[in-house]
Each structure stands twice: as C-alpha cells, then as structure tokens.
Amino acid sequence: MRTTLLKCAAAILLLPSLFLAGRLVMPAPSHGAETKEDRGPLPPLMEEMSRAFRRISRQVKDPKQNEATAREIVAMQTALLKAKSVLPKRITDLPEAKRAAAARRFRLRLIELFAALLQVEKAVLEERNEEALKFVKRMEVINAECHEELGVDQ
C-alpha cells in the first residue's frame, strides 16, 4: 500500500514537469505562417459563396424549399457583389503588365456567375425548379473553370 502511495505521489509531482517539458520542446508558431488576416478579404467571401452555393445545390430540386433557397441566393449574391471589388492575391502578385488582363478576366467570370445566379433566382421565384437546376449546373461549370484558370483548389 505504501509503495502504491509513493508511486501516486511521484506521478502527481512529476506530471506538471512532464507537461512543461513537452511545452518547451514543442515549436512555437511560425511567424511566416499565413493567418486569416493575411489572406485578405477575398477568401472569406469565397467561403460565404461556397457555403450558400452548397445549400442552393441541395435545396433547388425541392419546390418546398424555395423560400430557403431564395434566402441562400441573396446571401450568395451579397458575397459575390463584395468579391467583385477585390482581386485574388494571385492576381495582385502578377507583374503590372499581366495584372490588368487577369483582373478583367476574373471580374468577367464573376459577372458570368452572377448572371447565372440571377437565372437561378428567377426560376426559383417562378417555381420552375428543373430550370433552376440547369442554371445551378452551369454555375458549377463556371466555378470549376474559374478555379482552374486561377490555379486554385476547390
């Protein structure tokens, strides 16, 4: 019994020092690592659009969810309009000579996406869900093409 008590006492006394030793060996966070703030304003907007689009894609087939789908469409439109005024870091890092053309292509892609989203909204509001689904599929293609052009993972 005494041996067990000694072992428990030793473990209790050693536990904090083991924890501290582990903390001392662990590397500190790198100052070169990219934080959310470093990514700029575009990635959070793209994440908002992506979340809304996933919901739209799931709901658009069901006319009973048209009201919820319409809310998600507005959320995506809002994020998309904000994103039009911001360029991806990959474009801003380009040399001046290439930046203008890349920025124009990016903005045109967003306009194309917005136009398709307006078609989805119109079809949903008119309760033509099958047609809305076709425009959602078109949006998927536009999204994939844009990400491919920019060299961004989806």
N, C-alpha and C positions, 0 to 999 in steps of 0.2 A: 504494500500500500504506500509506504514511504517512497519507494522508487517511482511509482506512478505519479505521486505528487511532485517529486523533483523534476520529472520529465515534463509535466504540465507547466510548472513554474518556469523551467528553462525555455519552453516553447513560447510562453507568454512574453518573456523578456526578450527573446530573440526575434520574434515576429516583427516588431517595428523596425529593427535594424535591417532585417531582410528586405522589408518593404522599401526602406530608404536606399539600400544598396541597389535595388532594382531600379529605383528612380534615378539614381546617379548614373547608371550605365545606359539608360535609355537616351537616345539622341534628342536634342532639342529640336523643335520645329524649324524647318529651314526658312530663312528669310527670303529665299529666292522662290519659294513655292507660291503659286498663284492663288490668291484669295478671291472670294466672290466679288469684292470691291474692285480688284484688279481686272476682272473680266469685262468691266464696263457695263453699260446699261442694256446692251442687246441680248445677251444670254438669258437674263430673267424674263424678258419679253418673249423670247422664243419658247421658253419653258411654259409660260402662260398660254401661248398659242397652241403649243403641243398638247397641253392638258385639255384645253377646250376642244381641240380637234378630235382627240380620242373619244371624248364624251359624245360629240356630234356624230362621229362614225358609228358608235354603238347605238345611239338613240334614233337616228334618222329613219331607220326602217319601220319604226313603230309610230303610227299616227297618234297613238295615245300619249306619246311623249313629246309632241310637237311644241308645247309650251316650254318645257325644259330645254329642248333643242334650240328654240329661239333665244333663250337666255344665254346659252353657251355660244351661239353665233355672235351675239352682241359682245360677249367677253372676248372672243377671238378677234372681232373687228376692232375693238378698242386697242388691244395689244398690237395688232397689225398696223394700225394707224400710227401708233407711237414708234413702232420699229422702222417705219418709213423715214423717219428723221435721223436715224442712227445707222452708221455703217459698221459692218463686221470688222474686227481687228485685222483680219487677213487682208481686207481691202485698204484700211488706213495705213497698213505697213508697206503697201506696194510703193514703188517709185512713182513720183509725181506723174510721169508720162503715162503710166498704166492705170493710175488710180481713178481718173475721171471716167474712163470707159467701163471699168469694173463696177464703179458706183452706179453708173447708168443702168448696166445690166441687172444689178441687184435690185434697184428700185423698180425696174420694169417687171421683174419676176414677182415682186411684192404686189404690184398693181394687178398682174395676171391672177395671182392668188386671191386678191381682194374681189376681183370681178367674179371669179368662180364662187366665192363665198356669198356674194350678193345673190347669185343664181340659186344657191342652196337655200338661202333665207326666203327668197320669193317662192320657191317651190314648196317649202315647209309651210309658209303662211297660207298658201293656196291649197294645202293638204294634198300635194302631188309628191308623195314620199318616194316613189320609184324614180321620178325625175331628179329629185334632190339627191338620191343615192348616186346617180350618174355623175353629178357635179362634185360630189364628195370624192368619187374615184378619180376625177380629173384633178382635184386638189392634191391627192396623193401623188400623182404623176408629177405635177408642178413642184411639189415639195422635194421629191426624190431628185429631180433634175437640178434644182437649185442647190441642194446639198452636194450633189456630185460636182457641179461647177465650182463650188467653193472649197471642195475637198474636206467637207465636214461630215462626221459620222452622225447618223440619225439616232 
